[in-house]
């Protein structure tokens, strides 16, 4: 992962605040640098402890296909203001926030993608039935709560924040548990500074609430399968958050398209951006084809 690729905005991408009825959402807004937006837009929802920047490496390729692409921070993540209370950070509450954003965009029906925990949030948006959607894509997401080592990480974070999460506790958590491993991971200094700034900018109540949700999310695959829109399950062949076999079974239950990204793990958008963007554009183009033929 090169520092410029990860942090610098490519041509055609700009930061934008989007007002909605449930609050302002920080976004990266990508459009083609040549030609017009002839295709329907796409909305990208990040995972737990993630942000809109996780999609920087794919935004230009996705937009150059001829569509507007919007990557967001969910409420309480990084640069999006929080709800101001813990109740909003349920899957349902976050799904409603994404629905409100789709309405605020006023671009007609769009493609919705969620990465990791964002896939569970986007699923709630689909099941809510209010958003105008052309397709749903789950990237490195699963049918229900996370398990194994990633569950232990989320549980430790929620426990450390306590029942009354504060920014002071979040800062202590970073210094005690996260700063050393982040430095030792070998990321460039610029990326280290970004990861630290992003973590400390999160709403502590949001981190606690989202962490609780990712540890207890129910399996709603059967309900999602009943929604008649095109669906995609995309994941890296080396994913360990939701194992590949779990995601493959979910795709089968959904009668969804399935794409496995070679050499990638939990973040194919960062680890194999061109392959990932190509697969998404191909899926979105197929999903739009019936509408364009009418």
GIWOZI-V282960 format. One record per residue. N is the residue number from 1. RES is the residue in one letter. PHI is phi in whole degrees, -180 to 180 (NA if undefined). Layout:
n=N res=RES phi=PHI
n=N res=RES phi=PHI
This chain:
n=1 res=X phi=NA
n=2 res=X phi=-82
n=3 res=X phi=-60
n=4 res=X phi=-60
n=5 res=X phi=-63
n=6 res=X phi=-80
n=7 res=X phi=-111
n=8 res=X phi=-87
n=9 res=X phi=-79
n=10 res=X phi=-74
n=11 res=X phi=-55
n=12 res=X phi=87
n=13 res=X phi=-116
n=14 res=X phi=-141
n=15 res=X phi=-82
n=16 res=X phi=-152
n=17 res=X phi=-95
n=18 res=X phi=-115
n=19 res=X phi=-76
n=20 res=X phi=-132
n=21 res=X phi=-69
n=22 res=X phi=-108
n=23 res=X phi=127
n=24 res=X phi=-81
n=25 res=X phi=-120
n=26 res=X phi=-81
n=27 res=X phi=-144
n=28 res=X phi=-105
n=29 res=X phi=-113
n=30 res=X phi=-115
n=31 res=X phi=-135
n=32 res=X phi=-62
n=33 res=X phi=-83
n=34 res=X phi=-133
n=35 res=X phi=85
n=36 res=X phi=-112
n=37 res=X phi=-89
n=38 res=X phi=-84
n=39 res=X phi=-103
n=40 res=X phi=-75
n=41 res=X phi=-73
n=42 res=X phi=-131
n=43 res=X phi=-120
n=44 res=X phi=-114
n=45 res=X phi=-113
n=46 res=X phi=-80
n=47 res=X phi=-92
n=48 res=X phi=-61
n=49 res=X phi=65
n=50 res=X phi=-94
n=51 res=X phi=-167
n=52 res=X phi=-58
n=53 res=X phi=-64
n=54 res=X phi=-62
n=55 res=X phi=-102
n=56 res=X phi=-54
n=57 res=X phi=-68
n=58 res=X phi=-106
n=59 res=X phi=-62
n=60 res=X phi=-64
n=61 res=X phi=-64
n=62 res=X phi=-65
n=63 res=X phi=-70
n=64 res=X phi=-65
n=65 res=X phi=-70
n=66 res=X phi=114
n=67 res=X phi=-143
n=68 res=X phi=-79
n=69 res=X phi=-127
n=70 res=X phi=-121
n=71 res=X phi=-106
n=72 res=X phi=-125
n=73 res=X phi=-95
n=74 res=X phi=-66
n=75 res=X phi=-51
n=76 res=X phi=87
n=77 res=X phi=-94
n=78 res=X phi=42
n=79 res=X phi=-99
n=80 res=X phi=-91
n=81 res=X phi=-59
n=82 res=X phi=-81
n=83 res=X phi=-75
n=84 res=X phi=86
n=85 res=X phi=-154
n=86 res=X phi=-77
n=87 res=X phi=-63
n=88 res=X phi=-74
n=89 res=X phi=-91
n=90 res=X phi=-89
n=91 res=X phi=-57
n=92 res=X phi=-64
n=93 res=X phi=-63
n=94 res=X phi=-70
n=95 res=X phi=-62
n=96 res=X phi=-67
n=97 res=X phi=-64
n=98 res=X phi=-67
n=99 res=X phi=-60
n=100 res=X phi=-60
n=101 res=X phi=-68
n=102 res=X phi=-60
n=103 res=X phi=-71
n=104 res=X phi=-70
n=105 res=X phi=-67
n=106 res=X phi=54
n=107 res=X phi=-110
n=108 res=X phi=79
n=109 res=X phi=-64
n=110 res=X phi=-137
n=111 res=X phi=-91
n=112 res=X phi=-118
n=113 res=X phi=-127
n=114 res=X phi=-125
n=115 res=X phi=-98
n=116 res=X phi=57
n=117 res=X phi=-57
n=118 res=X phi=-61
n=119 res=X phi=-67
n=120 res=X phi=-70
n=121 res=X phi=-66
n=122 res=X phi=-61
n=123 res=X phi=-60
n=124 res=X phi=-64
n=125 res=X phi=-62
n=126 res=X phi=-62
n=127 res=X phi=-70
n=128 res=X phi=-66
n=129 res=X phi=76
n=130 res=X phi=-99
n=131 res=X phi=-80
n=132 res=X phi=-88
n=133 res=X phi=-122
n=134 res=X phi=-97
n=135 res=X phi=-163
n=136 res=X phi=-133
n=137 res=X phi=-127
n=138 res=X phi=-105
n=139 res=X phi=-108
n=140 res=X phi=54
n=141 res=X phi=-120
n=142 res=X phi=-138
n=143 res=X phi=-81
n=144 res=X phi=-159
n=145 res=X phi=-56
n=146 res=X phi=-78
n=147 res=X phi=-134
n=148 res=X phi=71
n=149 res=X phi=-63
n=150 res=X phi=-66
n=151 res=X phi=-64
n=152 res=X phi=-63
n=153 res=X phi=-62
n=154 res=X phi=-65
n=155 res=X phi=-64
n=156 res=X phi=-65
n=157 res=X phi=-66
n=158 res=X phi=-63
n=159 res=X phi=-64
n=160 res=X phi=-65
n=161 res=X phi=-74
n=162 res=X phi=77
n=163 res=X phi=-80
n=164 res=X phi=-130
n=165 res=X phi=-63
n=166 res=X phi=-133
n=167 res=X phi=-67
n=168 res=X phi=-63
n=169 res=X phi=-66
n=170 res=X phi=-65
n=171 res=X phi=-64
n=172 res=X phi=-63
n=173 res=X phi=-62
n=174 res=X phi=-61
n=175 res=X phi=-64
n=176 res=X phi=-81
n=177 res=X phi=-115
n=178 res=X phi=-113
n=179 res=X phi=-63
n=180 res=X phi=-60
n=181 res=X phi=-59
n=182 res=X phi=-68
n=183 res=X phi=-63
n=184 res=X phi=-75
n=185 res=X phi=-72
n=186 res=X phi=88
n=187 res=X phi=-69
n=188 res=X phi=-60
n=189 res=X phi=-57
n=190 res=X phi=-64
n=191 res=X phi=-70
n=192 res=X phi=-57
n=193 res=X phi=-63
n=194 res=X phi=-63
n=195 res=X phi=-62
n=196 res=X phi=-66
n=197 res=X phi=-60
n=198 res=X phi=-63
n=199 res=X phi=-60
n=200 res=X phi=-74
n=201 res=X phi=-83
n=202 res=X phi=-63
n=203 res=X phi=-71
n=204 res=X phi=-56
n=205 res=X phi=-65
n=206 res=X phi=-67
n=207 res=X phi=-61
n=208 res=X phi=-67
n=209 res=X phi=-67
n=210 res=X phi=-66
n=211 res=X phi=-62
n=212 res=X phi=-63
n=213 res=X phi=-68
n=214 res=X phi=-70
n=215 res=X phi=-88
n=216 res=X phi=-134
n=217 res=X phi=-59
n=218 res=X phi=-79
n=219 res=X phi=-85
n=220 res=X phi=-116
n=221 res=X phi=-61
n=222 res=X phi=-63
n=223 res=X phi=-66
n=224 res=X phi=-66
n=225 res=X phi=-61
n=226 res=X phi=-78
n=227 res=X phi=-83
n=228 res=X phi=-90
n=229 res=X phi=-133
n=230 res=X phi=-60
n=231 res=X phi=-131
n=232 res=X phi=-134
n=233 res=X phi=-116
n=234 res=X phi=-126
n=235 res=X phi=-158
n=236 res=X phi=-80
n=237 res=X phi=-65
n=238 res=X phi=-110
n=239 res=X phi=-62
n=240 res=X phi=-120
n=241 res=X phi=-76
n=242 res=X phi=-110
n=243 res=X phi=-56
n=244 res=X phi=-52
n=245 res=X phi=-66
n=246 res=X phi=-69
n=247 res=X phi=-70
n=248 res=X phi=-64
n=249 res=X phi=-64
n=250 res=X phi=-61
n=251 res=X phi=-60
n=252 res=X phi=-64
n=253 res=X phi=-65
n=254 res=X phi=-86
n=255 res=X phi=53
n=256 res=X phi=-97
n=257 res=X phi=-63
n=258 res=X phi=-133
n=259 res=X phi=-129
n=260 res=X phi=-107
n=261 res=X phi=-93
n=262 res=X phi=-62
n=263 res=X phi=77
n=264 res=X phi=-96
n=265 res=X phi=-115
n=266 res=X phi=-86
n=267 res=X phi=-129
n=268 res=X phi=-60
n=269 res=X phi=-63
n=270 res=X phi=-102
n=271 res=X phi=-83
n=272 res=X phi=-147
n=273 res=X phi=-65
n=274 res=X phi=-69
n=275 res=X phi=-63
n=276 res=X phi=-65
n=277 res=X phi=-63
n=278 res=X phi=-62
n=279 res=X phi=-66
n=280 res=X phi=-67
n=281 res=X phi=-61
n=282 res=X phi=-63
n=283 res=X phi=-65
n=284 res=X phi=-64
n=285 res=X phi=-63
n=286 res=X phi=-65
n=287 res=X phi=-66
n=288 res=X phi=-84
n=289 res=X phi=-54
n=290 res=X phi=-61
n=291 res=X phi=-67
n=292 res=X phi=-70
n=293 res=X phi=-81
n=294 res=X phi=-69
